[in-house]
Amino acid sequence: VRIIDLSQQLGQEIALDARYLNLRSSIEALEADDEARAAHEEFVELAAALERIEEAGEETAQGGPLEQRLDDLAERHPVLNGFLEAQSEFSGLMQEVFSTIDGVLGLGGDEEDE
């Protein structure tokens, strides 16, 4: 029960963090902008296609045009770009939280530190 209480506290603290608040507002902006939503859908499809190419171990030359299209979409749509940046910042926060917990538990698998 104490662990659940602590996780609720952590969630409440995360909800007050500027990176989370920025992500929430960028999601709202994305949802309110039809053009940005369409660009996001295209971005997600292109990113999935690029991931499939990379997973298949295909030449990066095939992925290059897709990467360029992803960059172009983000550049052409400031709302989408803001969302992607906010998402990246929040993901960094969550990665740091997970890494900290892993470090405390000794489950991080960091052989270099041993």
Distance bins in CASP14 RR format, pairs under 12 A and 6 or more apart:
PFRMAT RR
TARGET T0000
AUTHOR 0000-0000-0000
RMODE 2
METHOD distances of the structure
MODEL  1
1 7 0 0 0 0 0 1 0 0 0 0 0
1 8 0 0 0 0 0 1 0 0 0 0 0
2 8 0 0 0 0 0 1 0 0 0 0 0
2 9 0 0 0 0 0 1 0 0 0 0 0
3 9 0 0 0 0 0 1 0 0 0 0 0
3 10 0 0 0 0 0 1 0 0 0 0 0
3 101 0 0 0 0 0 1 0 0 0 0 0
4 10 0 0 0 0 0 1 0 0 0 0 0
4 11 0 0 0 0 0 1 0 0 0 0 0
5 11 0 0 0 0 0 1 0 0 0 0 0
5 12 0 0 0 0 0 1 0 0 0 0 0
6 12 0 0 0 0 0 1 0 0 0 0 0
6 13 0 0 0 0 0 1 0 0 0 0 0
6 101 0 0 0 0 0 1 0 0 0 0 0
7 13 0 0 0 0 0 1 0 0 0 0 0
7 14 0 0 0 0 0 1 0 0 0 0 0
7 97 0 0 0 0 0 1 0 0 0 0 0
7 101 0 0 0 0 0 1 0 0 0 0 0
8 14 0 0 0 0 0 1 0 0 0 0 0
8 15 0 0 0 0 0 1 0 0 0 0 0
9 15 0 0 0 0 0 1 0 0 0 0 0
9 16 0 0 0 0 0 1 0 0 0 0 0
10 16 0 0 0 0 0 1 0 0 0 0 0
10 17 0 0 0 0 0 1 0 0 0 0 0
10 20 0 0 0 0 0 1 0 0 0 0 0
10 93 0 0 0 0 0 1 0 0 0 0 0
10 94 0 0 0 0 0 1 0 0 0 0 0
10 97 1 0 0 1 0 0 0 0 0 0 0
10 98 0 0 0 0 0 1 0 0 0 0 0
10 100 0 0 0 0 0 1 0 0 0 0 0
10 101 0 0 0 0 1 0 0 0 0 0 0
11 17 0 0 0 0 1 0 0 0 0 0 0
11 20 0 0 0 0 1 0 0 0 0 0 0
11 93 0 0 0 0 0 1 0 0 0 0 0
11 94 0 0 0 0 0 1 0 0 0 0 0
11 97 0 0 0 0 1 0 0 0 0 0 0
12 20 0 0 0 0 0 1 0 0 0 0 0
13 19 0 0 0 0 0 1 0 0 0 0 0
13 20 0 0 0 0 1 0 0 0 0 0 0
13 93 0 0 0 0 0 1 0 0 0 0 0
13 97 0 0 0 0 1 0 0 0 0 0 0
14 20 1 0 1 0 0 0 0 0 0 0 0
14 21 0 0 0 0 0 1 0 0 0 0 0
14 23 0 0 0 0 0 1 0 0 0 0 0
14 24 0 0 0 0 0 1 0 0 0 0 0
14 90 0 0 0 0 1 0 0 0 0 0 0
14 92 0 0 0 0 0 1 0 0 0 0 0
14 93 1 0 0 1 0 0 0 0 0 0 0
14 94 0 0 0 0 1 0 0 0 0 0 0
14 96 0 0 0 0 0 1 0 0 0 0 0
14 97 1 0 0 1 0 0 0 0 0 0 0
15 21 0 0 0 0 1 0 0 0 0 0 0
15 23 0 0 0 0 0 1 0 0 0 0 0
15 24 0 0 0 0 1 0 0 0 0 0 0
15 90 0 0 0 0 0 1 0 0 0 0 0
15 93 0 0 0 0 0 1 0 0 0 0 0
16 24 0 0 0 0 0 1 0 0 0 0 0
16 93 0 0 0 0 0 1 0 0 0 0 0
17 23 0 0 0 0 1 0 0 0 0 0 0
17 24 0 0 0 0 0 1 0 0 0 0 0
17 86 0 0 0 0 0 1 0 0 0 0 0
17 89 0 0 0 0 1 0 0 0 0 0 0
17 90 0 0 0 0 1 0 0 0 0 0 0
17 92 0 0 0 0 0 1 0 0 0 0 0
17 93 1 0 0 1 0 0 0 0 0 0 0
17 94 0 0 0 0 0 1 0 0 0 0 0
17 96 0 0 0 0 0 1 0 0 0 0 0
17 97 0 0 0 0 0 1 0 0 0 0 0
18 24 0 0 0 0 0 1 0 0 0 0 0
18 25 0 0 0 0 0 1 0 0 0 0 0
18 86 0 0 0 0 0 1 0 0 0 0 0
18 89 0 0 0 0 1 0 0 0 0 0 0
18 90 0 0 0 0 1 0 0 0 0 0 0
18 93 0 0 0 0 1 0 0 0 0 0 0
19 25 0 0 0 0 0 1 0 0 0 0 0
19 26 0 0 0 0 0 1 0 0 0 0 0
19 85 0 0 0 0 0 1 0 0 0 0 0
19 86 1 0 0 1 0 0 0 0 0 0 0
19 87 0 0 0 0 1 0 0 0 0 0 0
19 88 0 0 0 0 1 0 0 0 0 0 0
19 89 1 0 1 0 0 0 0 0 0 0 0
19 90 1 0 1 0 0 0 0 0 0 0 0
19 91 0 0 0 0 1 0 0 0 0 0 0
19 92 1 0 0 1 0 0 0 0 0 0 0
19 93 1 0 1 0 0 0 0 0 0 0 0
19 94 0 0 0 0 1 0 0 0 0 0 0
19 95 0 0 0 0 0 1 0 0 0 0 0
19 96 0 0 0 0 0 1 0 0 0 0 0
19 97 0 0 0 0 0 1 0 0 0 0 0
20 26 0 0 0 0 0 1 0 0 0 0 0
20 27 0 0 0 0 0 1 0 0 0 0 0
20 86 0 0 0 0 1 0 0 0 0 0 0
20 87 0 0 0 0 0 1 0 0 0 0 0
20 89 0 0 0 0 1 0 0 0 0 0 0
20 90 1 0 1 0 0 0 0 0 0 0 0
20 91 0 0 0 0 0 1 0 0 0 0 0
20 92 0 0 0 0 0 1 0 0 0 0 0
20 93 1 0 0 1 0 0 0 0 0 0 0
20 94 0 0 0 0 1 0 0 0 0 0 0
20 97 0 0 0 0 0 1 0 0 0 0 0
21 27 0 0 0 0 0 1 0 0 0 0 0
21 28 0 0 0 0 0 1 0 0 0 0 0
21 86 0 0 0 0 1 0 0 0 0 0 0
21 89 0 0 0 0 0 1 0 0 0 0 0
21 90 0 0 0 0 1 0 0 0 0 0 0
21 93 0 0 0 0 0 1 0 0 0 0 0
22 28 0 0 0 0 0 1 0 0 0 0 0
22 29 0 0 0 0 0 1 0 0 0 0 0
22 82 0 0 0 0 1 0 0 0 0 0 0
22 83 0 0 0 0 1 0 0 0 0 0 0
22 84 0 0 0 0 0 1 0 0 0 0 0
22 85 0 0 0 0 1 0 0 0 0 0 0
22 86 1 0 1 0 0 0 0 0 0 0 0
22 87 0 0 0 0 1 0 0 0 0 0 0
22 88 0 0 0 0 0 1 0 0 0 0 0
22 89 1 0 0 1 0 0 0 0 0 0 0
22 90 1 0 0 1 0 0 0 0 0 0 0
22 93 0 0 0 0 0 1 0 0 0 0 0
23 29 0 0 0 0 0 1 0 0 0 0 0
23 30 0 0 0 0 0 1 0 0 0 0 0
23 82 0 0 0 0 1 0 0 0 0 0 0
23 83 1 0 0 1 0 0 0 0 0 0 0
23 84 0 0 0 0 0 1 0 0 0 0 0
23 85 0 0 0 0 1 0 0 0 0 0 0
23 86 1 0 1 0 0 0 0 0 0 0 0
23 87 1 0 0 1 0 0 0 0 0 0 0
23 88 0 0 0 0 1 0 0 0 0 0 0
23 89 1 0 0 1 0 0 0 0 0 0 0
23 90 1 0 1 0 0 0 0 0 0 0 0
23 91 0 0 0 0 1 0 0 0 0 0 0
23 92 0 0 0 0 0 1 0 0 0 0 0
23 93 0 0 0 0 1 0 0 0 0 0 0
23 94 0 0 0 0 0 1 0 0 0 0 0
24 30 0 0 0 0 0 1 0 0 0 0 0
24 31 0 0 0 0 0 1 0 0 0 0 0
24 83 0 0 0 0 0 1 0 0 0 0 0
24 86 0 0 0 0 1 0 0 0 0 0 0
24 87 0 0 0 0 0 1 0 0 0 0 0
24 90 0 0 0 0 1 0 0 0 0 0 0
25 31 0 0 0 0 0 1 0 0 0 0 0
25 32 0 0 0 0 0 1 0 0 0 0 0
25 79 0 0 0 0 0 1 0 0 0 0 0
25 82 0 0 0 0 1 0 0 0 0 0 0
25 83 0 0 0 0 1 0 0 0 0 0 0
25 86 1 0 0 1 0 0 0 0 0 0 0
25 90 0 0 0 0 0 1 0 0 0 0 0
26 32 0 0 0 0 0 1 0 0 0 0 0
26 33 0 0 0 0 0 1 0 0 0 0 0
26 36 0 0 0 0 1 0 0 0 0 0 0
26 40 0 0 0 0 0 1 0 0 0 0 0
26 77 0 0 0 0 0 1 0 0 0 0 0
26 78 0 0 0 0 0 1 0 0 0 0 0
26 79 1 0 0 1 0 0 0 0 0 0 0
26 80 0 0 0 0 1 0 0 0 0 0 0
26 81 0 0 0 0 1 0 0 0 0 0 0
26 82 1 0 1 0 0 0 0 0 0 0 0
26 83 1 0 1 0 0 0 0 0 0 0 0
26 84 0 0 0 0 1 0 0 0 0 0 0
26 85 1 0 0 1 0 0 0 0 0 0 0
26 86 1 0 1 0 0 0 0 0 0 0 0
26 87 1 0 0 1 0 0 0 0 0 0 0
26 88 0 0 0 0 0 1 0 0 0 0 0
26 89 0 0 0 0 1 0 0 0 0 0 0
26 90 0 0 0 0 1 0 0 0 0 0 0
27 33 0 0 0 0 0 1 0 0 0 0 0
27 36 0 0 0 0 0 1 0 0 0 0 0
27 37 0 0 0 0 0 1 0 0 0 0 0
27 40 0 0 0 0 0 1 0 0 0 0 0
27 79 0 0 0 0 0 1 0 0 0 0 0
27 80 0 0 0 0 0 1 0 0 0 0 0
27 82 0 0 0 0 0 1 0 0 0 0 0
27 83 1 0 0 1 0 0 0 0 0 0 0
27 84 0 0 0 0 0 1 0 0 0 0 0
27 86 0 0 0 0 1 0 0 0 0 0 0
27 87 0 0 0 0 1 0 0 0 0 0 0
27 90 0 0 0 0 0 1 0 0 0 0 0
28 36 0 0 0 0 0 1 0 0 0 0 0
28 37 0 0 0 0 0 1 0 0 0 0 0
28 79 0 0 0 0 0 1 0 0 0 0 0
28 82 0 0 0 0 0 1 0 0 0 0 0
28 83 0 0 0 0 1 0 0 0 0 0 0
28 86 0 0 0 0 0 1 0 0 0 0 0
29 35 0 0 0 0 0 1 0 0 0 0 0
29 36 1 0 0 1 0 0 0 0 0 0 0
29 37 0 0 0 0 0 1 0 0 0 0 0
29 40 0 0 0 0 0 1 0 0 0 0 0
29 77 0 0 0 0 0 1 0 0 0 0 0
29 78 0 0 0 0 1 0 0 0 0 0 0
29 79 1 0 1 0 0 0 0 0 0 0 0
29 80 0 0 0 0 1 0 0 0 0 0 0
29 81 0 0 0 0 0 1 0 0 0 0 0
29 82 1 0 0 1 0 0 0 0 0 0 0
29 83 1 0 0 1 0 0 0 0 0 0 0
29 85 0 0 0 0 0 1 0 0 0 0 0
29 86 0 0 0 0 1 0 0 0 0 0 0
30 36 1 0 1 0 0 0 0 0 0 0 0
30 37 1 0 0 1 0 0 0 0 0 0 0
30 38 0 0 0 0 0 1 0 0 0 0 0
30 39 0 0 0 0 1 0 0 0 0 0 0
30 40 1 0 0 1 0 0 0 0 0 0 0
30 41 0 0 0 0 0 1 0 0 0 0 0
30 43 0 0 0 0 0 1 0 0 0 0 0
30 44 0 0 0 0 0 1 0 0 0 0 0
30 77 0 0 0 0 1 0 0 0 0 0 0
30 78 0 0 0 0 0 1 0 0 0 0 0
30 79 1 0 1 0 0 0 0 0 0 0 0
30 80 1 0 0 1 0 0 0 0 0 0 0
30 81 0 0 0 0 0 1 0 0 0 0 0
30 82 0 0 0 0 1 0 0 0 0 0 0
30 83 1 0 1 0 0 0 0 0 0 0 0
30 84 0 0 0 0 1 0 0 0 0 0 0
30 85 0 0 0 0 0 1 0 0 0 0 0
30 86 0 0 0 0 1 0 0 0 0 0 0
30 87 0 0 0 0 1 0 0 0 0 0 0
31 37 1 0 0 1 0 0 0 0 0 0 0
31 40 0 0 0 0 1 0 0 0 0 0 0
31 79 0 0 0 0 1 0 0 0 0 0 0
31 80 0 0 0 0 0 1 0 0 0 0 0
31 83 0 0 0 0 1 0 0 0 0 0 0
32 79 0 0 0 0 1 0 0 0 0 0 0
32 83 0 0 0 0 0 1 0 0 0 0 0
33 39 0 0 0 0 1 0 0 0 0 0 0
33 40 0 0 0 0 1 0 0 0 0 0 0
33 77 0 0 0 0 1 0 0 0 0 0 0
33 78 0 0 0 0 1 0 0 0 0 0 0
33 79 1 0 1 0 0 0 0 0 0 0 0
33 80 0 0 0 0 1 0 0 0 0 0 0
33 81 0 0 0 0 0 1 0 0 0 0 0
33 82 0 0 0 0 0 1 0 0 0 0 0
33 83 0 0 0 0 1 0 0 0 0 0 0
34 40 0 0 0 0 0 1 0 0 0 0 0
34 41 0 0 0 0 0 1 0 0 0 0 0
34 77 0 0 0 0 0 1 0 0 0 0 0
34 79 0 0 0 0 0 1 0 0 0 0 0
34 80 0 0 0 0 0 1 0 0 0 0 0
35 41 0 0 0 0 0 1 0 0 0 0 0
35 42 0 0 0 0 0 1 0 0 0 0 0
35 73 0 0 0 0 0 1 0 0 0 0 0
35 76 0 0 0 0 1 0 0 0 0 0 0
35 77 1 0 0 1 0 0 0 0 0 0 0
35 78 0 0 0 0 0 1 0 0 0 0 0
35 79 0 0 0 0 1 0 0 0 0 0 0
35 80 0 0 0 0 1 0 0 0 0 0 0
36 42 0 0 0 0 0 1 0 0 0 0 0
36 43 0 0 0 0 1 0 0 0 0 0 0
36 73 0 0 0 0 0 1 0 0 0 0 0
36 74 0 0 0 0 0 1 0 0 0 0 0
36 76 0 0 0 0 0 1 0 0 0 0 0
36 77 1 0 1 0 0 0 0 0 0 0 0
36 78 0 0 0 0 1 0 0 0 0 0 0
36 79 1 1 0 0 0 0 0 0 0 0 0
36 80 1 0 1 0 0 0 0 0 0 0 0
36 81 0 0 0 0 1 0 0 0 0 0 0
36 82 0 0 0 0 1 0 0 0 0 0 0
36 83 1 0 0 1 0 0 0 0 0 0 0
36 84 0 0 0 0 0 1 0 0 0 0 0
37 43 0 0 0 0 0 1 0 0 0 0 0
37 44 0 0 0 0 0 1 0 0 0 0 0
37 77 0 0 0 0 1 0 0 0 0 0 0
37 79 0 0 0 0 1 0 0 0 0 0 0
37 80 0 0 0 0 1 0 0 0 0 0 0
37 83 0 0 0 0 0 1 0 0 0 0 0
38 44 0 0 0 0 0 1 0 0 0 0 0
38 45 0 0 0 0 0 1 0 0 0 0 0
38 73 0 0 0 0 0 1 0 0 0 0 0
38 76 0 0 0 0 0 1 0 0 0 0 0
38 77 0 0 0 0 1 0 0 0 0 0 0
38 79 0 0 0 0 0 1 0 0 0 0 0
38 80 0 0 0 0 1 0 0 0 0 0 0
39 45 0 0 0 0 0 1 0 0 0 0 0
39 46 0 0 0 0 0 1 0 0 0 0 0
39 69 0 0 0 0 0 1 0 0 0 0 0
39 70 0 0 0 0 0 1 0 0 0 0 0
39 72 0 0 0 0 0 1 0 0 0 0 0
39 73 1 0 1 0 0 0 0 0 0 0 0
39 74 0 0 0 0 1 0 0 0 0 0 0
39 75 0 0 0 0 0 1 0 0 0 0 0
39 76 1 0 0 1 0 0 0 0 0 0 0
39 77 1 0 1 0 0 0 0 0 0 0 0
39 78 0 0 0 0 0 1 0 0 0 0 0
39 79 0 0 0 0 1 0 0 0 0 0 0
39 80 1 0 1 0 0 0 0 0 0 0 0
39 81 0 0 0 0 1 0 0 0 0 0 0
39 82 0 0 0 0 0 1 0 0 0 0 0
39 83 0 0 0 0 1 0 0 0 0 0 0
39 84 0 0 0 0 0 1 0 0 0 0 0
40 46 0 0 0 0 0 1 0 0 0 0 0
40 47 0 0 0 0 0 1 0 0 0 0 0
40 70 0 0 0 0 0 1 0 0 0 0 0
40 73 0 0 0 0 1 0 0 0 0 0 0
40 74 0 0 0 0 1 0 0 0 0 0 0
40 77 0 0 0 0 1 0 0 0 0 0 0
40 79 0 0 0 0 1 0 0 0 0 0 0
40 80 1 0 1 0 0 0 0 0 0 0 0
40 81 0 0 0 0 0 1 0 0 0 0 0
40 82 0 0 0 0 0 1 0 0 0 0 0
40 83 1 0 0 1 0 0 0 0 0 0 0
40 84 0 0 0 0 1 0 0 0 0 0 0
40 87 0 0 0 0 0 1 0 0 0 0 0
41 47 0 0 0 0 0 1 0 0 0 0 0
41 48 0 0 0 0 0 1 0 0 0 0 0
41 73 0 0 0 0 0 1 0 0 0 0 0
41 77 0 0 0 0 0 1 0 0 0 0 0
41 80 0 0 0 0 0 1 0 0 0 0 0
42 48 0 0 0 0 0 1 0 0 0 0 0
42 49 0 0 0 0 0 1 0 0 0 0 0
42 66 0 0 0 0 0 1 0 0 0 0 0
42 69 0 0 0 0 1 0 0 0 0 0 0
42 70 0 0 0 0 1 0 0 0 0 0 0
42 72 0 0 0 0 0 1 0 0 0 0 0
42 73 1 0 0 1 0 0 0 0 0 0 0
42 74 0 0 0 0 0 1 0 0 0 0 0
42 76 0 0 0 0 0 1 0 0 0 0 0
42 77 0 0 0 0 1 0 0 0 0 0 0
42 80 0 0 0 0 1 0 0 0 0 0 0
43 49 0 0 0 0 0 1 0 0 0 0 0
43 50 0 0 0 0 0 1 0 0 0 0 0
43 66 0 0 0 0 0 1 0 0 0 0 0
43 67 0 0 0 0 0 1 0 0 0 0 0
43 69 0 0 0 0 1 0 0 0 0 0 0
43 70 1 0 0 1 0 0 0 0 0 0 0
43 71 0 0 0 0 0 1 0 0 0 0 0
43 72 0 0 0 0 0 1 0 0 0 0 0
43 73 1 0 1 0 0 0 0 0 0 0 0
43 74 1 0 0 1 0 0 0 0 0 0 0
43 75 0 0 0 0 0 1 0 0 0 0 0
43 76 0 0 0 0 0 1 0 0 0 0 0
43 77 0 0 0 0 1 0 0 0 0 0 0
43 79 0 0 0 0 0 1 0 0 0 0 0
43 80 1 0 0 1 0 0 0 0 0 0 0
43 81 0 0 0 0 1 0 0 0 0 0 0
43 82 0 0 0 0 0 1 0 0 0 0 0
43 83 0 0 0 0 1 0 0 0 0 0 0
43 84 1 0 0 1 0 0 0 0 0 0 0
43 87 0 0 0 0 0 1 0 0 0 0 0
44 50 0 0 0 0 0 1 0 0 0 0 0
44 51 0 0 0 0 0 1 0 0 0 0 0
44 70 0 0 0 0 0 1 0 0 0 0 0
44 73 0 0 0 0 0 1 0 0 0 0 0
44 80 0 0 0 0 0 1 0 0 0 0 0
44 83 0 0 0 0 0 1 0 0 0 0 0
44 84 0 0 0 0 0 1 0 0 0 0 0
44 87 0 0 0 0 0 1 0 0 0 0 0
45 51 0 0 0 0 0 1 0 0 0 0 0
45 52 0 0 0 0 0 1 0 0 0 0 0
45 66 0 0 0 0 0 1 0 0 0 0 0
45 69 0 0 0 0 0 1 0 0 0 0 0
45 70 0 0 0 0 0 1 0 0 0 0 0
45 73 0 0 0 0 0 1 0 0 0 0 0
46 52 0 0 0 0 0 1 0 0 0 0 0
46 53 0 0 0 0 0 1 0 0 0 0 0
46 63 0 0 0 0 1 0 0 0 0 0 0
46 64 0 0 0 0 0 1 0 0 0 0 0
46 65 0 0 0 0 1 0 0 0 0 0 0
46 66 1 0 1 0 0 0 0 0 0 0 0
46 67 0 0 0 0 1 0 0 0 0 0 0
46 68 0 0 0 0 1 0 0 0 0 0 0
46 69 1 0 1 0 0 0 0 0 0 0 0
46 70 1 0 1 0 0 0 0 0 0 0 0
46 71 0 0 0 0 0 1 0 0 0 0 0
46 72 0 0 0 0 1 0 0 0 0 0 0
46 73 1 0 0 1 0 0 0 0 0 0 0
46 74 0 0 0 0 0 1 0 0 0 0 0
46 80 0 0 0 0 0 1 0 0 0 0 0
47 53 0 0 0 0 0 1 0 0 0 0 0
47 54 0 0 0 0 0 1 0 0 0 0 0
47 63 0 0 0 0 0 1 0 0 0 0 0
47 66 0 0 0 0 1 0 0 0 0 0 0
47 67 0 0 0 0 1 0 0 0 0 0 0
47 69 0 0 0 0 1 0 0 0 0 0 0
47 70 1 0 0 1 0 0 0 0 0 0 0
47 71 0 0 0 0 0 1 0 0 0 0 0
47 73 0 0 0 0 1 0 0 0 0 0 0
47 74 0 0 0 0 0 1 0 0 0 0 0
47 84 0 0 0 0 0 1 0 0 0 0 0
47 87 0 0 0 0 0 1 0 0 0 0 0
48 54 0 0 0 0 0 1 0 0 0 0 0
48 55 0 0 0 0 0 1 0 0 0 0 0
48 66 0 0 0 0 1 0 0 0 0 0 0
48 70 0 0 0 0 0 1 0 0 0 0 0
49 55 0 0 0 0 0 1 0 0 0 0 0
49 56 0 0 0 0 0 1 0 0 0 0 0
49 58 0 0 0 0 0 1 0 0 0 0 0
49 62 0 0 0 0 1 0 0 0 0 0 0
49 63 0 0 0 0 1 0 0 0 0 0 0
49 64 0 0 0 0 0 1 0 0 0 0 0
49 65 0 0 0 0 0 1 0 0 0 0 0
49 66 1 0 1 0 0 0 0 0 0 0 0
49 67 0 0 0 0 0 1 0 0 0 0 0
49 69 0 0 0 0 1 0 0 0 0 0 0
49 70 0 0 0 0 1 0 0 0 0 0 0
50 56 0 0 0 0 0 1 0 0 0 0 0
50 57 0 0 0 0 0 1 0 0 0 0 0
50 58 0 0 0 0 0 1 0 0 0 0 0
50 60 0 0 0 0 1 0 0 0 0 0 0
50 62 0 0 0 0 1 0 0 0 0 0 0
50 63 1 0 1 0 0 0 0 0 0 0 0
50 64 0 0 0 0 1 0 0 0 0 0 0
50 65 0 0 0 0 1 0 0 0 0 0 0
50 66 1 0 1 0 0 0 0 0 0 0 0
50 67 1 0 0 1 0 0 0 0 0 0 0
50 68 0 0 0 0 0 1 0 0 0 0 0
50 69 0 0 0 0 1 0 0 0 0 0 0
50 70 1 0 0 1 0 0 0 0 0 0 0
50 71 0 0 0 0 0 1 0 0 0 0 0
51 57 0 0 0 0 0 1 0 0 0 0 0
51 58 0 0 0 0 0 1 0 0 0 0 0
51 63 0 0 0 0 0 1 0 0 0 0 0
51 66 0 0 0 0 1 0 0 0 0 0 0
51 67 0 0 0 0 0 1 0 0 0 0 0
51 70 0 0 0 0 0 1 0 0 0 0 0
52 58 0 0 0 0 1 0 0 0 0 0 0
52 62 0 0 0 0 0 1 0 0 0 0 0
52 63 0 0 0 0 0 1 0 0 0 0 0
52 66 0 0 0 0 1 0 0 0 0 0 0
53 59 0 0 0 0 1 0 0 0 0 0 0
53 60 0 0 0 0 1 0 0 0 0 0 0
53 61 0 0 0 0 1 0 0 0 0 0 0
53 62 1 0 1 0 0 0 0 0 0 0 0
53 63 1 0 1 0 0 0 0 0 0 0 0
53 64 0 0 0 0 1 0 0 0 0 0 0
53 65 0 0 0 0 0 1 0 0 0 0 0
53 66 1 0 0 1 0 0 0 0 0 0 0
53 67 0 0 0 0 1 0 0 0 0 0 0
54 60 0 0 0 0 1 0 0 0 0 0 0
54 62 0 0 0 0 1 0 0 0 0 0 0
54 63 1 0 0 1 0 0 0 0 0 0 0
54 64 0 0 0 0 0 1 0 0 0 0 0
54 66 0 0 0 0 1 0 0 0 0 0 0
54 67 0 0 0 0 0 1 0 0 0 0 0
55 63 0 0 0 0 0 1 0 0 0 0 0
56 62 0 0 0 0 1 0 0 0 0 0 0
56 63 0 0 0 0 0 1 0 0 0 0 0
57 63 0 0 0 0 0 1 0 0 0 0 0
58 64 0 0 0 0 0 1 0 0 0 0 0
58 66 0 0 0 0 0 1 0 0 0 0 0
59 65 0 0 0 0 0 1 0 0 0 0 0
60 66 0 0 0 0 0 1 0 0 0 0 0
60 67 0 0 0 0 1 0 0 0 0 0 0
61 67 0 0 0 0 0 1 0 0 0 0 0
61 68 0 0 0 0 0 1 0 0 0 0 0
63 69 0 0 0 0 1 0 0 0 0 0 0
63 70 0 0 0 0 1 0 0 0 0 0 0
64 70 0 0 0 0 1 0 0 0 0 0 0
64 71 0 0 0 0 1 0 0 0 0 0 0
64 72 0 0 0 0 0 1 0 0 0 0 0
65 71 0 0 0 0 0 1 0 0 0 0 0
65 72 0 0 0 0 0 1 0 0 0 0 0
66 72 0 0 0 0 0 1 0 0 0 0 0
66 73 0 0 0 0 0 1 0 0 0 0 0
67 73 0 0 0 0 0 1 0 0 0 0 0
67 74 0 0 0 0 0 1 0 0 0 0 0
68 74 0 0 0 0 0 1 0 0 0 0 0
68 75 0 0 0 0 0 1 0 0 0 0 0
69 75 0 0 0 0 0 1 0 0 0 0 0
69 76 0 0 0 0 0 1 0 0 0 0 0
70 76 0 0 0 0 0 1 0 0 0 0 0
70 77 0 0 0 0 0 1 0 0 0 0 0
70 80 0 0 0 0 0 1 0 0 0 0 0
70 81 0 0 0 0 0 1 0 0 0 0 0
70 84 0 0 0 0 1 0 0 0 0 0 0
71 77 0 0 0 0 0 1 0 0 0 0 0
71 80 0 0 0 0 0 1 0 0 0 0 0
71 81 0 0 0 0 1 0 0 0 0 0 0
71 84 0 0 0 0 0 1 0 0 0 0 0
72 80 0 0 0 0 0 1 0 0 0 0 0
72 81 0 0 0 0 0 1 0 0 0 0 0
73 79 0 0 0 0 0 1 0 0 0 0 0
73 80 1 0 0 1 0 0 0 0 0 0 0
73 81 0 0 0 0 1 0 0 0 0 0 0
73 83 0 0 0 0 0 1 0 0 0 0 0
73 84 0 0 0 0 1 0 0 0 0 0 0
74 80 1 0 1 0 0 0 0 0 0 0 0
74 81 1 0 1 0 0 0 0 0 0 0 0
74 82 0 0 0 0 1 0 0 0 0 0 0
74 83 0 0 0 0 1 0 0 0 0 0 0
74 84 1 0 1 0 0 0 0 0 0 0 0
74 85 0 0 0 0 1 0 0 0 0 0 0
74 87 0 0 0 0 0 1 0 0 0 0 0
74 88 0 0 0 0 0 1 0 0 0 0 0
75 81 1 0 0 1 0 0 0 0 0 0 0
75 82 0 0 0 0 0 1 0 0 0 0 0
75 84 0 0 0 0 0 1 0 0 0 0 0
77 83 0 0 0 0 1 0 0 0 0 0 0
77 84 0 0 0 0 1 0 0 0 0 0 0
78 84 0 0 0 0 0 1 0 0 0 0 0
78 85 0 0 0 0 0 1 0 0 0 0 0
79 85 0 0 0 0 0 1 0 0 0 0 0
79 86 0 0 0 0 0 1 0 0 0 0 0
80 86 0 0 0 0 0 1 0 0 0 0 0
80 87 0 0 0 0 0 1 0 0 0 0 0
81 87 0 0 0 0 0 1 0 0 0 0 0
81 88 0 0 0 0 0 1 0 0 0 0 0
82 88 0 0 0 0 1 0 0 0 0 0 0
82 89 0 0 0 0 1 0 0 0 0 0 0
82 90 0 0 0 0 0 1 0 0 0 0 0
83 89 0 0 0 0 0 1 0 0 0 0 0
83 90 0 0 0 0 0 1 0 0 0 0 0
84 90 0 0 0 0 0 1 0 0 0 0 0
84 91 0 0 0 0 0 1 0 0 0 0 0
85 91 0 0 0 0 0 1 0 0 0 0 0
85 92 0 0 0 0 0 1 0 0 0 0 0
86 92 0 0 0 0 0 1 0 0 0 0 0
86 93 0 0 0 0 0 1 0 0 0 0 0
87 93 0 0 0 0 0 1 0 0 0 0 0
87 94 0 0 0 0 0 1 0 0 0 0 0
88 94 0 0 0 0 0 1 0 0 0 0 0
88 95 0 0 0 0 0 1 0 0 0 0 0
89 95 0 0 0 0 0 1 0 0 0 0 0
89 96 0 0 0 0 0 1 0 0 0 0 0
90 96 0 0 0 0 0 1 0 0 0 0 0
90 97 0 0 0 0 0 1 0 0 0 0 0
91 97 0 0 0 0 0 1 0 0 0 0 0
91 98 0 0 0 0 0 1 0 0 0 0 0
92 98 0 0 0 0 1 0 0 0 0 0 0
92 99 0 0 0 0 1 0 0 0 0 0 0
92 100 0 0 0 0 0 1 0 0 0 0 0
93 99 0 0 0 0 0 1 0 0 0 0 0
93 100 0 0 0 0 0 1 0 0 0 0 0
94 100 0 0 0 0 0 1 0 0 0 0 0
94 101 0 0 0 0 0 1 0 0 0 0 0
95 101 0 0 0 0 0 1 0 0 0 0 0
95 102 0 0 0 0 0 1 0 0 0 0 0
96 102 0 0 0 0 0 1 0 0 0 0 0
96 103 0 0 0 0 0 1 0 0 0 0 0
97 103 0 0 0 0 0 1 0 0 0 0 0
97 104 0 0 0 0 0 1 0 0 0 0 0
98 104 0 0 0 0 0 1 0 0 0 0 0
98 105 0 0 0 0 0 1 0 0 0 0 0
98 107 0 0 0 0 0 1 0 0 0 0 0
98 108 0 0 0 0 1 0 0 0 0 0 0
99 105 0 0 0 0 0 1 0 0 0 0 0
99 106 0 0 0 0 0 1 0 0 0 0 0
99 107 0 0 0 0 0 1 0 0 0 0 0
99 108 1 0 0 1 0 0 0 0 0 0 0
99 109 0 0 0 0 0 1 0 0 0 0 0
99 110 0 0 0 0 1 0 0 0 0 0 0
99 113 0 0 0 0 0 1 0 0 0 0 0
100 106 0 0 0 0 0 1 0 0 0 0 0
100 107 0 0 0 0 0 1 0 0 0 0 0
100 108 0 0 0 0 0 1 0 0 0 0 0
101 107 0 0 0 0 1 0 0 0 0 0 0
101 108 0 0 0 0 1 0 0 0 0 0 0
102 108 1 1 0 0 0 0 0 0 0 0 0
102 109 1 0 0 1 0 0 0 0 0 0 0
102 110 0 0 0 0 1 0 0 0 0 0 0
102 113 0 0 0 0 0 1 0 0 0 0 0
103 109 0 0 0 0 1 0 0 0 0 0 0
103 110 1 0 0 1 0 0 0 0 0 0 0
103 113 0 0 0 0 1 0 0 0 0 0 0
103 114 0 0 0 0 0 1 0 0 0 0 0
106 113 0 0 0 0 1 0 0 0 0 0 0
106 114 0 0 0 0 1 0 0 0 0 0 0
108 114 0 0 0 0 0 1 0 0 0 0 0
END
